[in-house]
Amino acid sequence: MLKITLPDGSVREVAPGTTPADIAAAIGPGLAKAAIAARVDGELRDIMRPLEADAQLALVTGKDEADALELARHDFAHVLAEAVQALFPGTQITFGPSTDDGFYYDFAPKDRPFTEEDLPAIEAKMREIIAADKPLRREVWKREDLIARWQAEGETFKAEWAAELPEGEELTVYWSGNEWLDMCRGPHLASTGKLDPAAFRLTRVSGAYWRGDQKNAMLSRIYGTGWLNRKQLDAHLTRLEEAGKRDHRKLGAEMDLFHLQQEAHGSVFWHPKGYIVWRALEAYMRRAIDDAGYREVKTPQVMDARQWEQSGHWGKYRENMFVIPDEVPNVEDEGPLVSDAADWMALKPMNCPAHILIFKQGIKSYRDLPLRLYENGCCHRNEPHGALHGLMRVRQFTQDDAHIFCREDQIVEEVRAFCALADRIYKDFGFTYSIKLALRPEKRFGTEEMWDKAEEELRNAVAAAGLNTPEYGWEELPGEGAFYAPKLEWHLTDAIGRTWQVGTIQSDRVLPERLDASYVGEDGERHRPVMLHRAIFGSYERFIGILIEHYAGKFPLWLAPVQAVVATIVSDADDYAQTLVEKLRAAGIRAETDVRNEKINYKVREHSLAKVPNLLVVGRREADEGTVALRELGKEGQSILSVDDVIARLAKEALAPDMQ
């Protein structure tokens, strides 16, 4: 008999082969109906999978929302694949994972790529499969049998993947009924009928390379969103609709902030108005880092590959680096462009090795520490074309990057001070946030003792800052640290409830060792500094994208590219409008005139779409009386103010938060 321990500490003795569903039924009919899966010694498993040994058992119900959503979305992906193969015979299946809000599946169509016109028919077929309430049954197969099955059915992608899975790994499949199967680790719900047919929606189709490699075959990826019930789906679709209105790419074009084009994949063309936002952020951040005792530096874009080898990036990160031959290219029509003898350099993907080289110039004493080096550092990372997304994922970006070189006894205080700085900055932009500690990954540099110490220092610093509380969503994330250091992560929550991982600080003892950084201690001996890598915006590009969506383009006045437009009702007020704009500009307000021969309602609509915060309407009466009619974006009605009053009001509101 097996001894199964339940969460309340009670122990049940059951025969081998008993399933968690059997135990749920023995406890009571209500639990039998509610239970959808089980955690066996912490591992999420199918409710119908037999128990094999003594174990801790916790039954999972729909109230365990995170687990329930993971299961449902995984099942929706399998139902999607079954539906596509039923409707489009000859289509090959590949992978279909769950995502943060749904699922997707990659297909190799027989005849043509799928389009969004195919989605309604696929959705209808998925609902048929759900209504059929097909059992989802797990089986373990021998590797050679599974490969033979896939090859016989023409599933070359599945056969390739099965052949490459590690020796000794258990290969499992899941049957949907008795006629369709997919290779999958699971777990799954007991049957397709456990899904709510009204709780999913297929959303879009895109191209995707097999295994993410652009050298491989192009597949059709179908995305969907999946939930536990229709109410959750409707709420999500409402959020998506709102997010669509806030899309930074759409608003960026409407507000004339930036554009992207194929001639520079993943690099941003900033327009004058967009660069005003950039410069305002840059000036704000410079004031913040100057007050916090940082020293700004500038480092080269291109460095020798040997430097990247020594730092470890060449071995761990080379696939994401742009490499450059260090020789004059062949200018003749024949022969290779670059010879085999060329040395290699690389565009920097990050600033940290260059900052160590600055630190190493001259002898540093313990009295020089902490040394805080800051750089608005332009970096390049070779992201796949298919992964690029507006400002959110680019190839060229500028980080608000800094590295703090400090002694062991200074680490906790430096991290605490950074936490306080980040807190002030995020609140200036109206964000709430949660803070996470990303712990050592499987592949890493450094000793276990080094990692133990670094992780504990970050815990202590967050505690000293008072941020390790439920209010700040404190959580530890095993395995998600960088290869050289654990890190604290700041996850911002925007105006419509989405989260964005932005700021970070990492406690690194590896790079100073690899690049031989040292200082002279109080004892006269050489010591290694600890290097704290930190950023608050993350990158200017992505942070501006987040701000556009957070504010829906309605920037606070200090960030708005155009802070006021003086619009005339009649041409007789043109001179008055120009005089008023000159006074506004003299007061430091970014102002423009609109004296076009258009009706005022047209001008109001146009400037509202452009998200201009303040429209100052003037006509004959305003010109005669020295007043303006102030219309504020998003507010009804208007206020009649004197010129001096409106200038004083706007000048005060236009100050950045740290200057008010």
Buried (B, 14 or more C-beta within 10 A) or exposed (E): EBEBBBEEEEEBEBEEEBBBBBBBBEBEEEBBEBBBBBBBEEEBBBBBBBBEEEBEBBBBBBEBEEBBBBBBBBBBBBBBBBBBBBEBEEBBBBBBEBEEBBBBBBBBBEEEBBEEEBBEEBBEBBBBBBEEEBBBBBEEBEBEEBBBBBBEBEBBBBBBBBEEEEEEEEBBBBBBBEEBBBBBEBBBBBBBBBBBBBBBBBBEBBEBBBBEEEEEBEBBBBBBBBBBEEEBBBEBBEBBEBBEEBBBBBBBEEBBBBEBEEEEBBBBEBBEBBBBBBEBBBEBBBEBBEEBEBEEBEBEBEBEBEBBBBBBBBEBBBEBBBBBBEEEEEEEEEEEEBEEEBEBBBBBBBBBBBBBBBBBEEEBEBEBBBBBBBBBBBBBBBBBEBEBBBBBBBBBBBBBBBBBBBBEEBBBEBBBBBBBBBBBBBEBBBBBBBBBBBBBBEEBBBEEEBBEBBBEBBBBBBBBBEBBEEEBBBBBEEEBBBBBBBBBBBBBBBEBEBBBBBBBBBBBBBBBBBBEBBBBEEEEEEBBBBBBBBBBBBBBBBBBBBBBBBBBBBBBBBBBBBBBBBBBBEEEBBEBBEBBBEBBEEBEBBBBBBBEEEEBEEBBEBBBEBBBBBBBBBBEEBBEEEBBBBBBBEEEEBBBBEBEBBBEBBBEBBEBBEEE
